[in-house]
Amino acid sequence: MEMNKVAFFEARGDASGMKVQVIGGIVGAALILSSAQGIAQVKGPRSYFPKNYQPPPANGAQGGGAAAQPGSGGAAATNKQPAAKPQVPKFKDVPVNSQFFFLADTNHSFAWMKISPTMASNTVNGAKAPINGETPIQH
């Protein structure tokens, strides 16, 4: 039994036009894919800051290396400590029989009630769970 011969793989036949189209398509696809990296725009840190931007001094640096900006009060302003963050209340600080929310519950969907110094109950589904006293919560 003789196999059907495909004109594309034979020396004779009318497949020269098809060969040109296939090879041209492969070459075209290769050129498009190789030039895609050259077209992409990459922004570095220089692109995000204005040309006259002076970065802040390194941590622990005294005012000697960087010039003080006018009107800032000199070196005294550069040594100022950052404002202290407000203390987040913890589970042990909440009184018994009061409502609270966990920090992850940003839209306050699941209210919890402290029922003992180490236990809390979910007011939505009634689940009870032991809670570590150091767990940060929100009122």
Sequence and secondary structure as in RCSB ss.txt:
>XXXX:A:sequence
MEMNKVAFFEARGDASGMKVQVIGGIVGAALILSSAQGIAQVKGPRSYFPKNYQPPPANGAQGGGAAAQPGSGGA
AATNKQPAAKPQVPKFKDVPVNSQFFFLADTNHSFAWMKISPTMASNTVNGAKAPINGETPIQH
>XXXX:A:secstr
      GGGSSSSS HHHHHHHHHHHHHHHHHHHHHHHH     HHHHS TT      TT  TTSS   TTS TH
HHHT          BGGGS TT EEEETT TT  S EEE SSSEEEETTT  EEE  TT BEE 
